[in-house]
């Protein structure tokens, strides 16, 4: 197991990575699994081979993450070949850099500067220096220092590119568990290695404990939410080692900014609306950030509003949860209204709404940018309304985008359900979905892209290894996509991990036809392999 190290010891190992003084009291973990970076299997760019995963087994921190700084010493010619990603134990991830220096179309590989181990590099939000300022400057070697992470290079990307925020990604993540720094090579020929990887983490050291399943009062979830402050982690006592249900008599307080709810598991705790009047279960305001994990969220009801189970206008991460039997006018299970939604290792089932029965990601003039990531999740058997599993809609000249990967969108309840519906409404709107390694099996259209009221064409981009039980309206056109396929499945069942999902029958075309995409570490049962069954994306294959 990795051991926390003092900063002075780490400086001896990695030549003192110029981290801000504010991190001096943070715990530092030196990774295991360093060594050669596997070469790309062919000509690039972005033709990535197997990853080098450097692991950090983090322990001893409490509360939420307040600062993150990964660092490494590495040798590799042509830094533009590399992609480096930091992955948290709960599955959320942050790109440090990719295609460094690449701004042109075609086969541009980006910067030819070299990483050298005598110039250690680190990444942190407090640095004033853009990564490309050192790595795409034309210098023979990348200078050592601490840098801001950036978006991937590629066609049309400016030099320097926009910076990104490690803290924004991981701010409400649980600190303890296995973190991974993943290094990948995207162009055959130039090879290299990582000598040292390190991870500096700071946590709030503040936690609140829920000790009973009461609707209100001391020790209740409602009480914890009412007193929580930014940086607090809400956890649950051993009372919840046996399955419990919190029967809500009224709406909970808004999710506080910077607060996480770490439930005992979706199979151990239900948070349920118990009575009239109608109300939803959770709501996050614009500008706020929160995490919900390990819960079943059920029977929220707002028939004339958005988001029956969850309404988020902020930055919300939902992990290892089940959202079921909720009702709304739009987004029966979840509505992401001009926010940033990450739905990881979760199941959305049996919800009802007129627009997007399962999950709806919407932008309009009041909330002009909506982004959503659904990864390693199941969207199944929506119960009423339009019976659409996922609805992505941009209205009034705004932008709504979705990344869907390693997931199943299906309707086992009857012949009327449809899968993914992407809508561009009104001039200037941008509605798009990028899909990979996902299965679509519905009675009606599996994937639809439409425009209304003068909107430009809605866009669906396939990155391959998808399966549809119809022709997907011609939207899945990679050679690895399977169309008009046979995909019989078992009913929803907990196959391990506490989350309901479908497993393929042995006659399914999904068997062994998937390939895990994105920076995932495991499936919903906690097992990892790269060749998957498309039906459930589980390992080992059925």
FENPE-V517747 format. One record per residue. N is the residue number from 0. PHI is phi in radians with two decimals (NA if undefined). PSI is psi as a letter, one per 30 degrees, with the letter a starting at -180 (NA if undefined). NEAR is the number of other ideal C-beta (glycine too) atoms within 12 Angstrom. Layout:
n->N phi->PHI psi->PSI near->NEAR
n->N phi->PHI psi->PSI near->NEAR
This chain:
n->0 phi->NA psi->k near->16
n->1 phi->-1.13 psi->k near->30
n->2 phi->-1.94 psi->k near->18
n->3 phi->-1.08 psi->k near->28
n->4 phi->-2.18 psi->l near->26
n->5 phi->-1.25 psi->l near->18
n->6 phi->-1.12 psi->e near->30
n->7 phi->-1.13 psi->e near->12
n->8 phi->-1.16 psi->e near->18
n->9 phi->-1.08 psi->e near->34
n->10 phi->-1.06 psi->e near->23
n->11 phi->-1.09 psi->e near->17
n->12 phi->-1.33 psi->e near->26
n->13 phi->-2.12 psi->g near->38
n->14 phi->1.08 psi->h near->24
n->15 phi->0.96 psi->j near->23
n->16 phi->-1.42 psi->g near->34
n->17 phi->1.01 psi->h near->29
n->18 phi->-1.30 psi->l near->37
n->19 phi->-1.08 psi->l near->21
n->20 phi->-1.08 psi->f near->13
n->21 phi->-1.10 psi->f near->16
n->22 phi->-1.58 psi->g near->30
n->23 phi->-1.06 psi->e near->19
n->24 phi->-1.61 psi->g near->20
n->25 phi->-1.28 psi->l near->33
n->26 phi->-1.44 psi->k near->36
n->27 phi->-2.05 psi->k near->41
n->28 phi->-2.10 psi->k near->41
n->29 phi->-1.69 psi->k near->38
n->30 phi->-1.41 psi->l near->39
n->31 phi->-1.95 psi->l near->24
n->32 phi->1.63 psi->g near->26
n->33 phi->-1.20 psi->l near->29
n->34 phi->2.58 psi->a near->21
n->35 phi->-1.10 psi->k near->20
n->36 phi->-1.51 psi->j near->40
n->37 phi->-0.98 psi->k near->25
n->38 phi->-1.26 psi->l near->30
n->39 phi->-1.09 psi->l near->29
n->40 phi->-1.36 psi->f near->17
n->41 phi->-3.00 psi->a near->16
n->42 phi->-1.21 psi->k near->15
n->43 phi->-1.63 psi->a near->30
n->44 phi->-1.43 psi->l near->34
n->45 phi->1.07 psi->g near->29
n->46 phi->-1.65 psi->i near->21
n->47 phi->-1.34 psi->k near->33
n->48 phi->-1.56 psi->a near->27
n->49 phi->-1.12 psi->k near->18
n->50 phi->-1.46 psi->l near->34
n->51 phi->-1.68 psi->j near->35
n->52 phi->-1.82 psi->j near->31
n->53 phi->-1.70 psi->k near->38
n->54 phi->-1.82 psi->k near->27
n->55 phi->-2.28 psi->j near->43
n->56 phi->-1.56 psi->j near->25
n->57 phi->-1.60 psi->k near->38
n->58 phi->-2.61 psi->l near->21
n->59 phi->1.58 psi->g near->21
n->60 phi->-1.91 psi->k near->34
n->61 phi->-2.24 psi->l near->27
n->62 phi->1.45 psi->a near->32
n->63 phi->-1.76 psi->l near->44
n->64 phi->-1.12 psi->k near->45
n->65 phi->-2.07 psi->f near->32
n->66 phi->-2.76 psi->k near->35
n->67 phi->-2.41 psi->k near->47
n->68 phi->-2.54 psi->j near->47
n->69 phi->-1.49 psi->l near->50
n->70 phi->-2.63 psi->l near->47
n->71 phi->-2.75 psi->l near->47
n->72 phi->-1.99 psi->k near->35
n->73 phi->-2.57 psi->l near->41
n->74 phi->-2.05 psi->k near->30
n->75 phi->-2.92 psi->k near->43
n->76 phi->-1.15 psi->k near->27
n->77 phi->1.08 psi->i near->37
n->78 phi->-1.10 psi->f near->46
n->79 phi->-1.10 psi->f near->39
n->80 phi->-1.30 psi->f near->45
n->81 phi->-1.68 psi->k near->54
n->82 phi->-2.17 psi->k near->39
n->83 phi->-2.23 psi->k near->47
n->84 phi->-2.33 psi->k near->36
n->85 phi->-1.81 psi->k near->44
n->86 phi->-2.11 psi->k near->38
n->87 phi->-1.47 psi->l near->42
n->88 phi->-1.02 psi->f near->34
n->89 phi->-1.47 psi->f near->41
n->90 phi->1.83 psi->f near->44
n->91 phi->-1.24 psi->l near->46
n->92 phi->-2.48 psi->l near->37
n->93 phi->-2.47 psi->k near->39
n->94 phi->-1.32 psi->k near->34
n->95 phi->-1.41 psi->e near->44
n->96 phi->-2.88 psi->l near->46
n->97 phi->-2.78 psi->k near->40
n->98 phi->0.85 psi->h near->42
n->99 phi->-1.00 psi->k near->47
n->100 phi->1.50 psi->f near->39
n->101 phi->-1.43 psi->k near->40
n->102 phi->-2.29 psi->f near->25
n->103 phi->-1.90 psi->l near->18
n->104 phi->-1.30 psi->l near->12
n->105 phi->1.49 psi->b near->12
n->106 phi->-1.71 psi->g near->18
n->107 phi->-1.04 psi->k near->28
n->108 phi->-1.66 psi->f near->35
n->109 phi->1.55 psi->a near->38
n->110 phi->-1.18 psi->k near->39
n->111 phi->-1.76 psi->g near->26
n->112 phi->-1.14 psi->l near->33
n->113 phi->-1.78 psi->k near->28
n->114 phi->-1.44 psi->k near->42
n->115 phi->-2.27 psi->k near->26
n->116 phi->-1.17 psi->f near->25
n->117 phi->-1.32 psi->f near->18
n->118 phi->-2.06 psi->i near->32
n->119 phi->-1.12 psi->k near->35
n->120 phi->-2.16 psi->k near->48
n->121 phi->-2.40 psi->l near->45
n->122 phi->-2.32 psi->k near->45
n->123 phi->-2.80 psi->k near->40
n->124 phi->-1.18 psi->f near->32
n->125 phi->-1.42 psi->f near->25
n->126 phi->-1.25 psi->k near->28
n->127 phi->-1.51 psi->f near->16
n->128 phi->-1.89 psi->k near->27
n->129 phi->-1.17 psi->k near->28
n->130 phi->-0.93 psi->e near->46
n->131 phi->-1.15 psi->f near->37
n->132 phi->-1.04 psi->f near->27
n->133 phi->-1.75 psi->e near->34
n->134 phi->-1.62 psi->f near->48
n->135 phi->-2.24 psi->h near->34
n->136 phi->-1.61 psi->f near->24
n->137 phi->1.61 psi->f near->15
n->138 phi->-1.22 psi->l near->21
n->139 phi->-1.15 psi->e near->17
n->140 phi->-2.20 psi->k near->26
n->141 phi->-1.32 psi->k near->40
n->142 phi->-1.22 psi->k near->25
n->143 phi->-1.18 psi->l near->27
n->144 phi->2.78 psi->a near->28
n->145 phi->-1.94 psi->k near->36
n->146 phi->-2.30 psi->l near->42
n->147 phi->-1.46 psi->k near->34
n->148 phi->-1.22 psi->l near->41
n->149 phi->-2.44 psi->l near->39
n->150 phi->-1.19 psi->l near->28
n->151 phi->-1.13 psi->k near->31
n->152 phi->-1.23 psi->l near->38
n->153 phi->2.72 psi->a near->27
n->154 phi->-0.96 psi->k near->17
n->155 phi->1.48 psi->f near->16
n->156 phi->-1.31 psi->k near->25
n->157 phi->-1.32 psi->l near->18
n->158 phi->-2.16 psi->j near->27
n->159 phi->-1.38 psi->l near->27
n->160 phi->-1.45 psi->l near->31
n->161 phi->-1.07 psi->k near->19
n->162 phi->-1.45 psi->l near->29
n->163 phi->-2.17 psi->l near->29
n->164 phi->-2.15 psi->j near->26
n->165 phi->-1.09 psi->e near->40
n->166 phi->-1.13 psi->e near->30
n->167 phi->-1.06 psi->e near->26
n->168 phi->-1.21 psi->e near->34
n->169 phi->-1.85 psi->g near->43
n->170 phi->-0.97 psi->e near->38
n->171 phi->-1.87 psi->g near->45
n->172 phi->-1.48 psi->l near->45
n->173 phi->-1.29 psi->k near->38
n->174 phi->-1.34 psi->e near->41
n->175 phi->-1.48 psi->l near->30
n->176 phi->2.15 psi->a near->32
n->177 phi->-1.59 psi->j near->30
n->178 phi->-1.62 psi->l near->47
n->179 phi->-2.35 psi->k near->39
n->180 phi->-1.77 psi->j near->47
n->181 phi->-1.78 psi->k near->39
n->182 phi->-2.06 psi->k near->46
n->183 phi->-2.31 psi->k near->38
n->184 phi->-1.89 psi->k near->41
n->185 phi->-1.87 psi->g near->41
n->186 phi->-2.63 psi->k near->35
n->187 phi->-1.17 psi->k near->20
n->188 phi->2.18 psi->d near->20
n->189 phi->-1.34 psi->k near->25
n->190 phi->-2.23 psi->l near->26
n->191 phi->-2.85 psi->a near->33
n->192 phi->-2.65 psi->l near->28
n->193 phi->-1.94 psi->k near->39
n->194 phi->-1.54 psi->e near->30
n->195 phi->-2.48 psi->k near->37
n->196 phi->-2.18 psi->k near->45
n->197 phi->-2.41 psi->l near->47
n->198 phi->-2.40 psi->k near->50
n->199 phi->-1.82 psi->k near->46
n->200 phi->-2.20 psi->k near->46
n->201 phi->-2.13 psi->k near->36
n->202 phi->-2.18 psi->l near->33
n->203 phi->-1.23 psi->f near->29
n->204 phi->1.13 psi->g near->20
n->205 phi->-2.18 psi->k near->24
n->206 phi->-2.40 psi->k near->28
n->207 phi->-2.02 psi->k near->33
n->208 phi->-1.99 psi->k near->27
n->209 phi->-1.55 psi->k near->38
n->210 phi->-2.01 psi->f near->21
n->211 phi->-2.60 psi->l near->24
n->212 phi->-1.78 psi->g near->30
n->213 phi->-1.22 psi->l near->22
n->214 phi->-1.18 psi->e near->23
n->215 phi->-2.65 psi->l near->23
n->216 phi->1.69 psi->l near->17
n->217 phi->-1.00 psi->k near->16
n->218 phi->1.46 psi->g near->23
n->219 phi->-1.58 psi->l near->31
n->220 phi->-1.09 psi->e near->47
n->221 phi->-1.04 psi->e near->32
n->222 phi->-1.12 psi->e near->23
n->223 phi->-1.07 psi->e near->37
n->224 phi->-1.14 psi->e near->33
n->225 phi->-1.27 psi->f near->21
n->226 phi->-1.92 psi->f near->20
n->227 phi->-1.15 psi->k near->35
n->228 phi->-2.12 psi->l near->20
n->229 phi->-0.94 psi->k near->21
n->230 phi->1.72 psi->f near->31
n->231 phi->-1.34 psi->k near->34
n->232 phi->-1.91 psi->k near->40
n->233 phi->-1.68 psi->j near->47
n->234 phi->-2.13 psi->l near->31
n->235 phi->-2.20 psi->k near->33
n->236 phi->-1.31 psi->l near->24
n->237 phi->-1.15 psi->f near->14
n->238 phi->-0.94 psi->f near->21
n->239 phi->-1.63 psi->g near->31
n->240 phi->-1.23 psi->f near->13
n->241 phi->-1.79 psi->k near->15
n->242 phi->-1.01 psi->k near->18
n->243 phi->-2.32 psi->l near->29
n->244 phi->-2.25 psi->k near->24
n->245 phi->-1.65 psi->j near->40
n->246 phi->-1.59 psi->j near->23
n->247 phi->-1.43 psi->k near->34
n->248 phi->-1.67 psi->f near->19
n->249 phi->-2.77 psi->l near->18
n->250 phi->-1.09 psi->k near->28
n->251 phi->-1.27 psi->l near->37
n->252 phi->-1.05 psi->l near->27
n->253 phi->-0.94 psi->k near->27
n->254 phi->-1.09 psi->k near->41
n->255 phi->-1.21 psi->k near->33
n->256 phi->-1.11 psi->k near->27
n->257 phi->1.35 psi->g near->32
n->258 phi->-1.98 psi->k near->40
n->259 phi->-2.08 psi->k near->47
n->260 phi->-1.94 psi->j near->46
n->261 phi->-1.84 psi->j near->40
n->262 phi->-1.29 psi->l near->40
n->263 phi->-1.32 psi->f near->33
n->264 phi->2.44 psi->k near->29
n->265 phi->-1.10 psi->f near->37
n->266 phi->-1.49 psi->f near->28
n->267 phi->-2.02 psi->f near->29
n->268 phi->-2.48 psi->k near->39
n->269 phi->-1.82 psi->k near->34
n->270 phi->-1.93 psi->j near->45
n->271 phi->-2.29 psi->k near->31
n->272 phi->-1.21 psi->k near->33
n->273 phi->-1.80 psi->f near->23
n->274 phi->-2.76 psi->l near->15
n->275 phi->-1.26 psi->l near->12
n->276 phi->-1.36 psi->a near->16
n->277 phi->-1.21 psi->k near->22
n->278 phi->-2.83 psi->l near->30
n->279 phi->-1.51 psi->l near->44
n->280 phi->-1.50 psi->e near->52
n->281 phi->-2.24 psi->k near->45
n->282 phi->-2.51 psi->k near->37
n->283 phi->-2.13 psi->k near->42
n->284 phi->-1.37 psi->l near->23
n->285 phi->-1.03 psi->k near->24
n->286 phi->1.47 psi->f near->21
n->287 phi->-1.72 psi->l near->27
n->288 phi->-2.33 psi->k near->37
n->289 phi->-2.72 psi->l near->44
n->290 phi->-2.23 psi->k near->46
n->291 phi->-2.14 psi->k near->45
n->292 phi->-2.50 psi->l near->42
n->293 phi->1.18 psi->h near->36
n->294 phi->-2.32 psi->l near->44
n->295 phi->-1.83 psi->k near->42
n->296 phi->-1.97 psi->j near->48
n->297 phi->-2.53 psi->l near->38
n->298 phi->1.17 psi->g near->35
n->299 phi->-1.13 psi->k near->43
n->300 phi->-2.60 psi->j near->32
n->301 phi->-2.45 psi->i near->32
n->302 phi->-1.02 psi->f near->24
n->303 phi->-1.87 psi->g near->16
n->304 phi->-2.29 psi->a near->27
n->305 phi->-1.70 psi->k near->42
n->306 phi->1.30 psi->i near->46
n->307 phi->-1.29 psi->e near->50
n->308 phi->-1.48 psi->e near->54
n->309 phi->-2.45 psi->k near->50
n->310 phi->-2.07 psi->k near->47
n->311 phi->-2.22 psi->k near->47
n->312 phi->-1.88 psi->f near->36
n->313 phi->-1.94 psi->b near->36
n->314 phi->-1.86 psi->j near->36
n->315 phi->-2.08 psi->k near->52
n->316 phi->-2.01 psi->k near->48
n->317 phi->-2.04 psi->k near->51
n->318 phi->-2.31 psi->k near->44
n->319 phi->0.96 psi->h near->45
n->320 phi->-2.21 psi->l near->49
n->321 phi->-2.07 psi->k near->49
n->322 phi->-2.03 psi->j near->55
n->323 phi->-2.48 psi->l near->42
n->324 phi->1.04 psi->h near->31
n->325 phi->-1.86 psi->l near->51
n->326 phi->-2.31 psi->k near->37
n->327 phi->-2.73 psi->l near->46
n->328 phi->-1.27 psi->e near->29
n->329 phi->-2.47 psi->k near->40
n->330 phi->1.16 psi->i near->50
n->331 phi->-1.00 psi->e near->53
n->332 phi->-1.40 psi->e near->60
n->333 phi->-2.45 psi->k near->57
n->334 phi->-2.04 psi->k near->51
n->335 phi->-1.81 psi->j near->48
n->336 phi->-1.84 psi->j near->43
n->337 phi->1.16 psi->g near->38
n->338 phi->-1.98 psi->a near->41
n->339 phi->-2.17 psi->j near->36
n->340 phi->-1.93 psi->k near->51
n->341 phi->-2.08 psi->k near->47
n->342 phi->-2.00 psi->j near->49
n->343 phi->-2.14 psi->k near->43
n->344 phi->0.87 psi->h near->44
n->345 phi->-2.30 psi->l near->49
n->346 phi->-2.23 psi->k near->51
n->347 phi->-2.06 psi->j near->54
n->348 phi->-2.53 psi->k near->45
n->349 phi->1.24 psi->g near->38
n->350 phi->-1.70 psi->l near->54
n->351 phi->-2.45 psi->k near->37
n->352 phi->-2.87 psi->l near->44
n->353 phi->-1.25 psi->f near->25
n->354 phi->-2.33 psi->j near->35
n->355 phi->1.36 psi->i near->46
n->356 phi->-1.10 psi->e near->49
n->357 phi->-1.54 psi->d near->62
n->358 phi->-2.20 psi->k near->59
n->359 phi->-2.18 psi->k near->57
n->360 phi->-2.05 psi->j near->55
n->361 phi->-2.28 psi->k near->50
n->362 phi->-2.19 psi->k near->40
n->363 phi->-2.63 psi->a near->29
n->364 phi->-1.08 psi->f near->19
n->365 phi->-1.47 psi->f near->16
n->366 phi->-2.51 psi->i near->31
n->367 phi->-1.36 psi->f near->25
n->368 phi->-2.31 psi->j near->28
n->369 phi->-2.13 psi->k near->44
n->370 phi->-2.24 psi->k near->35
n->371 phi->-2.51 psi->k near->51
n->372 phi->-2.17 psi->k near->44
n->373 phi->-2.06 psi->j near->49
n->374 phi->-2.34 psi->k near->43
n->375 phi->1.01 psi->h near->48
n->376 phi->-2.28 psi->l near->49
n->377 phi->-2.12 psi->k near->56
n->378 phi->-2.00 psi->j near->55
n->379 phi->-2.39 psi->k near->46
n->380 phi->0.86 psi->h near->39
n->381 phi->-1.18 psi->k near->52
n->382 phi->-1.63 psi->e near->32
n->383 phi->-2.65 psi->a near->29
n->384 phi->1.24 psi->b near->31
n->385 phi->-1.41 psi->f near->35
n->386 phi->1.03 psi->g near->38
n->387 phi->-1.57 psi->k near->47
n->388 phi->-1.17 psi->e near->56
n->389 phi->-2.34 psi->k near->59
n->390 phi->-2.09 psi->k near->52
n->391 phi->-1.98 psi->j near->52
n->392 phi->-2.40 psi->k near->51
n->393 phi->-2.03 psi->k near->46
n->394 phi->-2.23 psi->l near->38
n->395 phi->1.01 psi->h near->27
n->396 phi->1.30 psi->g near->23
n->397 phi->-1.94 psi->a near->32
n->398 phi->-2.24 psi->k near->32
n->399 phi->-2.34 psi->j near->45
n->400 phi->-2.24 psi->k near->35
n->401 phi->-2.30 psi->k near->50
n->402 phi->-1.97 psi->k near->36
n->403 phi->-2.12 psi->k near->47
n->404 phi->-2.57 psi->l near->41
n->405 phi->0.95 psi->h near->46
n->406 phi->-2.33 psi->l near->54
n->407 phi->-2.09 psi->k near->59
n->408 phi->-2.13 psi->j near->53
n->409 phi->-2.60 psi->l near->50
n->410 phi->-2.36 psi->j near->41
n->411 phi->-1.56 psi->g near->34
n->412 phi->-1.54 psi->f near->24
n->413 phi->2.88 psi->a near->16
n->414 phi->-1.53 psi->f near->14
n->415 phi->-1.75 psi->f near->20
n->416 phi->-1.29 psi->l near->38
n->417 phi->-2.26 psi->l near->38
n->418 phi->-1.64 psi->d near->52
n->419 phi->-1.93 psi->k near->54
n->420 phi->-2.20 psi->j near->45
n->421 phi->-1.91 psi->k near->46
n->422 phi->-2.24 psi->k near->42
n->423 phi->-1.93 psi->j near->36
n->424 phi->-2.17 psi->k near->33
n->425 phi->1.45 psi->k near->24
n->426 phi->-1.00 psi->k near->17
n->427 phi->1.45 psi->f near->21
n->428 phi->-1.37 psi->k near->37
n->429 phi->-2.22 psi->j near->33
n->430 phi->-2.06 psi->k near->45
n->431 phi->-2.60 psi->l near->34
n->432 phi->-2.41 psi->k near->48
n->433 phi->-2.03 psi->k near->31
n->434 phi->-2.14 psi->k near->47
n->435 phi->-2.69 psi->k near->37
n->436 phi->0.82 psi->h near->43
n->437 phi->-2.25 psi->l near->54
n->438 phi->-2.00 psi->k near->54
n->439 phi->-2.15 psi->j near->50
n->440 phi->-2.40 psi->j near->47
n->441 phi->-2.38 psi->l near->39
n->442 phi->-1.20 psi->e near->23
n->443 phi->-1.77 psi->a near->28
n->444 phi->-0.99 psi->k near->33
n->445 phi->-1.26 psi->e near->43
n->446 phi->-2.41 psi->k near->45
n->447 phi->-2.34 psi->k near->35
n->448 phi->-2.19 psi->k near->35
n->449 phi->-2.40 psi->l near->29
n->450 phi->-2.23 psi->k near->25
n->451 phi->-2.40 psi->l near->22
n->452 phi->0.92 psi->h near->18
n->453 phi->1.43 psi->g near->15
n->454 phi->-1.24 psi->k near->28
n->455 phi->-1.19 psi->l near->24
n->456 phi->-1.01 psi->k near->20
n->457 phi->-1.23 psi->l near->34
n->458 phi->-2.10 psi->k near->28
n->459 phi->-2.17 psi->k near->42
n->460 phi->-1.97 psi->k near->26
n->461 phi->-1.74 psi->k near->35
n->462 phi->-1.87 psi->g near->26
n->463 phi->1.64 psi->l near->24
n->464 phi->1.08 psi->h near->34
n->465 phi->-1.79 psi->l near->49
n->466 phi->-2.30 psi->k near->48
n->467 phi->-2.31 psi->k near->42
n->468 phi->-1.49 psi->g near->38
n->469 phi->-2.30 psi->a near->26
n->470 phi->-1.53 psi->g near->19
n->471 phi->0.93 psi->g near->36
n->472 phi->0.94 psi->h near->25
n->473 phi->1.26 psi->g near->18
n->474 phi->-1.58 psi->f near->33
n->475 phi->-1.88 psi->j near->39
n->476 phi->-2.17 psi->g near->21
n->477 phi->-1.35 psi->l near->23
n->478 phi->-1.12 psi->f near->12
n->479 phi->-1.56 psi->f near->20
n->480 phi->-1.42 psi->k near->35
n->481 phi->-1.87 psi->k near->36
n->482 phi->-2.01 psi->l near->26
n->483 phi->0.87 psi->h near->18
n->484 phi->-1.59 psi->l near->29
n->485 phi->-1.73 psi->k near->24
n->486 phi->-2.45 psi->h near->40
n->487 phi->-1.16 psi->l near->23
n->488 phi->-2.56 psi->l near->36
n->489 phi->-1.35 psi->l near->28
n->490 phi->-1.07 psi->l near->19
n->491 phi->-0.97 psi->k near->28
n->492 phi->-2.73 psi->k near->24
n->493 phi->-1.41 psi->j near->24
n->494 phi->-1.59 psi->g near->31
n->495 phi->2.07 psi->k near->22
n->496 phi->1.69 psi->f near->31
n->497 phi->1.40 psi->g near->30
n->498 phi->-2.07 psi->k near->45
n->499 phi->-1.27 psi->k near->37
n->500 phi->-2.70 psi->l near->44
n->501 phi->-1.65 psi->k near->40
n->502 phi->-1.91 psi->k near->35
n->503 phi->-1.29 psi->k near->34
n->504 phi->-1.34 psi->l near->20
n->505 phi->-1.20 psi->f near->17
n->506 phi->-1.60 psi->g near->15
n->507 phi->-1.34 psi->k near->31
n->508 phi->-1.22 psi->f near->28
n->509 phi->-1.29 psi->f near->40
n->510 phi->-1.08 psi->k near->30
n->511 phi->1.09 psi->g near->25
n->512 phi->-1.87 psi->g near->29
n->513 phi->-1.86 psi->l near->43
n->514 phi->-2.55 psi->k near->30
n->515 phi->-1.00 psi->k near->32
n->516 phi->-2.14 psi->l near->31
n->517 phi->1.37 psi->l near->37
n->518 phi->-1.53 psi->h near->37
n->519 phi->-1.40 psi->l near->40
n->520 phi->-1.93 psi->f near->36
n->521 phi->-2.79 psi->l near->32
n->522 phi->-1.58 psi->a near->40
n->523 phi->-1.18 psi->f near->44
n->524 phi->-1.68 psi->f near->25
n->525 phi->1.55 psi->g near->23
n->526 phi->-1.91 psi->l near->23
n->527 phi->-2.29 psi->k near->26
n->528 phi->-2.81 psi->l near->21
n->529 phi->-1.58 psi->f near->27
n->530 phi->-1.53 psi->k near->19
n->531 phi->-2.17 psi->l near->39
n->532 phi->-1.48 psi->k near->39
n->533 phi->-1.02 psi->e near->48
n->534 phi->-1.05 psi->e near->47
n->535 phi->-2.15 psi->f near->48
n->536 phi->0.97 psi->h near->52
n->537 phi->-1.74 psi->l near->41
n->538 phi->-2.27 psi->k near->29
n->539 phi->-1.21 psi->l near->20
n->540 phi->-1.20 psi->l near->26
n->541 phi->-1.20 psi->NA near->28
